[in-house]
């Protein structure tokens, strides 16, 4: 299982809608509005890195109102 945090920037005034839509995507464990340079942070899980990448590109980045994402893969050191 691969896990990652997706830091999401959205259009002005769209953070709540983006967070709600992202939360409904299969594989998204958590999606919350936040303050700071990013508007939404989501935690996602996938079987492998390729599946995780496909989820970000094909599902999350397609959500209307998202302008940029940054994927931070969880590592266990």
N, C-alpha and C positions, 0 to 999 in steps of 0.2 A: 504494500500500500504506500503510495506517494501522497504527501500532503503539501499544501502551499497556501500562503496568504496572497491574495490578489488585492493590490492597492489600486483604487479606481478614482479617476478624476471624471467629473461629470459637468455637463452644461449647467450654468447658473440656474438654481431653482429646481433642478431635476434629481437631486440626491435621493430623496425619499422614494421616488418612483423607480429609480435605478436599483436601489437597495431591495425593494420589494420584488422586482422582476428577477434580479439575480438570485434571490432567496429561493425562487421557484425552480431553478435549474437543477436537474439531477446531478448529484455529486457535490453540491454546495452544502456545507455543514452549517455555516453561519454567515450572515450578511448584515452589517450594521453601518448606519450613518456615523461619521466621525467628523471632528474638526481638525484643521491643519491643512497641509498642502494636498491631502487627498480627501475625498468626500465620502467614500464608502470603502470598507475593508471586508473582504469575503475570505472565508477559509474553505478550501476545497479538498476533496480526496479523489484519487483515481488509482487504478490498478498498477499503472506504470507511467513513466515520464512522457511517453508518446501520447497516451490517452489524456494525460493532464494538459499537454500542449494543445491537443485538438479541442478539449473542452474550453480552454481560454480563447482560442482563435475562432472556433466555429459557433460557440454558444455565448460566452460572456461578452466578447467584443462586439457581438451583433446586437446587444441590447441598446435600444434607442436612448440617446442622451449621454452615452459614454464617450469621452473624448480621448482618454489614455488609460492604459493599465500598466502595472508593474508587477511581475510575478516573483515572489520570494519563496523558494522551495524550502521546506522544513528539512533540516539535517539533524542527525543524532550523532554527536561527537563523543 
